[in-house]
Amino acid sequence: MRFTDRFIERPVLAIVVSALVLLLGLASLSRVGIREFPGLERSVITVTTVYPGASSRTVQGFVTTPLQVNIAGAAGIDYLSATSNAGVSTIEVHVRLGEDTDQVLTEVVAKVAQARDEIPRDVEDPVIATGSGEDALMYLAFTSQQMTPFQINDYLLRSVQPELATLDGVGKAAIFGRPLAMRIWLDPVRMAAL
């Protein structure tokens, strides 16, 4: 007679033993350590630098490359990715798993400060932000019967975005609206006559 044959012959015993094992498992669930499954925090530090009026090649050569070379020397970095567009350089610093994001952020800020002398003076100060490296958790849409899209965008930039950025857990509050812009073509001959 096998050990399992007893449970086949006595189904009530099988149910009682199964219920007992289930209760012991539920009771011990709160005491089980989670060392084998650490929290996976994929942090990304974004360095955004604006160079007004510069082409993407100029931004790549004079802004992105010097910043990348300096930032790459910081400890705790897994890898870097960078994009250079007309007037804007964006460098994403992906933090190695298990590293303290605040320490890596401090080193990145120091490396960016060191690289400040290597980039042109017309470049605006780099904006450094941290994020989780995941896609956005939420998108909000704003409409109005009384305001134009430009007025809505201006209101969001002045009033809503600063408030959202101060909330706990918000890494970045970005506005994807149409900014107000004005193009003026001046006649140099008429301007010289004035």
C-alpha positions in Angstrom: 0.0 0.0 0.0 1.4 3.3 -1.0 1.3 6.6 0.9 -1.1 8.2 -1.6 -3.5 5.3 -1.5 -4.7 6.3 1.9 -5.9 9.7 0.6 -7.7 8.0 -2.3 -9.5 5.6 0.0 -10.3 8.3 2.5 -11.4 11.5 0.7 -12.3 13.3 3.9 -8.7 12.8 5.2 -7.4 14.2 1.9 -9.7 17.3 2.2 -8.6 17.9 5.8 -4.9 17.5 5.0 -5.2 19.9 2.0 -7.1 22.5 4.1 -4.4 22.2 6.8 -1.6 22.7 4.3 -3.5 25.7 2.8 -3.9 27.3 6.3 -0.2 26.8 7.2 0.8 28.3 3.8 -1.4 31.4 4.3 -0.1 31.8 7.9 3.5 31.6 6.8 3.0 33.9 3.8 3.5 37.0 5.9 6.8 35.6 7.3 8.4 34.7 4.0 11.4 36.9 3.1 11.5 38.6 -0.3 15.2 38.7 -0.7 15.0 36.7 -3.9 12.6 39.3 -5.4 14.1 42.7 -4.8 12.2 45.8 -6.0 13.2 46.7 -9.5 13.6 50.4 -9.8 14.6 51.5 -13.2 15.5 55.2 -12.8 16.4 57.5 -15.6 18.0 60.9 -15.2 17.3 63.3 -18.1 19.6 66.2 -18.9 17.9 68.6 -21.3 19.9 71.5 -22.7 18.6 74.2 -25.0 20.8 76.0 -27.6 18.6 78.5 -29.3 18.9 78.7 -33.1 21.4 75.9 -33.4 21.0 73.1 -35.9 20.9 69.5 -34.8 24.5 68.9 -36.0 25.7 71.9 -34.1 23.9 70.7 -30.9 25.4 67.2 -31.4 28.9 68.5 -31.8 29.1 71.4 -29.3 26.5 70.4 -26.6 25.6 66.7 -26.6 29.0 65.2 -27.1 30.9 67.2 -24.4 28.1 66.5 -21.9 28.0 62.8 -22.8 31.7 62.4 -22.4 31.6 64.0 -18.9 28.5 62.3 -17.7 29.8 58.9 -18.7 32.5 59.2 -16.0 29.9 59.1 -13.2 29.6 56.0 -11.1 26.4 53.9 -11.1 25.4 54.4 -14.8 24.2 51.5 -16.8 24.1 53.2 -20.2 23.5 56.6 -21.8 21.2 57.5 -24.7 21.2 60.9 -26.4 19.2 62.8 -29.0 20.1 66.0 -30.7 17.4 68.1 -32.4 17.4 71.6 -33.7 18.1 73.7 -30.6 17.7 70.9 -28.0 19.9 68.2 -26.6 18.4 65.4 -24.5 20.6 62.9 -22.7 19.0 60.0 -20.8 21.2 58.5 -18.1 19.9 55.0 -17.2 20.9 54.1 -13.6 22.2 50.6 -12.9 19.8 48.4 -10.9 20.4 48.5 -7.2 22.3 51.9 -7.3 21.1 54.8 -5.2 19.5 57.2 -7.6 20.2 60.3 -5.4 23.9 59.5 -5.4 24.0 59.0 -9.1 22.0 62.3 -9.6 24.5 64.1 -7.4 27.4 62.8 -9.6 25.6 63.7 -12.8 25.0 67.2 -11.6 28.7 67.6 -10.7 29.7 66.2 -14.2 27.3 68.6 -16.0 28.8 71.5 -14.0 32.3 70.4 -15.0 31.2 70.3 -18.7 29.7 73.8 -18.5 33.0 75.4 -19.5 33.2 73.2 -22.6 29.9 74.1 -24.2 29.1 77.5 -25.8 28.0 80.4 -23.7 24.8 80.9 -25.5 23.6 77.5 -24.3 21.0 77.8 -21.6 21.7 76.0 -18.2 20.9 72.3 -18.5 17.7 71.1 -16.8 18.2 67.8 -14.9 15.2 65.7 -14.0 14.7 62.2 -12.6 12.1 59.7 -13.7 11.2 56.1 -13.5 12.1 55.2 -17.1 8.6 54.0 -17.8 6.0 55.6 -20.0 3.8 58.3 -18.6 1.3 57.1 -16.1 -1.2 59.8 -17.0 -2.1 62.2 -19.7 -4.6 65.0 -19.0 -6.5 66.9 -21.7 -7.7 70.5 -21.2 -10.4 72.2 -23.2 -12.3 75.4 -22.8 -15.2 77.2 -24.4 -13.9 80.6 -23.5 -10.1 80.3 -24.2 -8.1 79.7 -27.3 -5.6 76.8 -27.4 -2.8 79.3 -27.0 -4.4 80.8 -23.9 -5.0 77.3 -22.5 -1.3 76.4 -23.0 -0.2 79.7 -21.4 -2.5 79.0 -18.4 -1.2 75.5 -18.0 2.4 76.6 -18.2 1.9 79.4 -15.6 -0.5 77.8 -13.2 -1.0 74.1 -13.5 2.4 72.8 -14.4 4.2 74.3 -11.3 1.5 72.9 -9.0 1.7 69.4 -10.5 5.5 69.4 -10.3 5.5 69.9 -6.6 3.3 66.9 -5.8 4.9 63.8 -4.3 5.6 61.1 -6.8 5.5 63.3 -9.8 8.8 63.1 -11.7 8.0 65.4 -14.5 4.9 67.4 -15.6 5.2 68.2 -19.3 2.9 70.3 -21.4 2.3 69.2 -24.9 0.4 72.2 -26.2 1.0 74.8 -28.9 3.2 77.5 -27.5 2.5 81.1 -28.5 4.9 82.2 -31.1 5.4 85.4 -33.1 7.4 85.7 -36.3 8.5 89.1 -37.4 10.2 89.8 -40.7 12.0 93.1 -40.6 13.1 95.0 -43.7 16.7 96.0 -43.0 16.5 99.0 -45.3 13.5 100.5 -43.5 15.0 99.6 -40.1 18.2 101.5 -41.1 16.2 104.5 -42.1 14.6 104.8 -38.7 
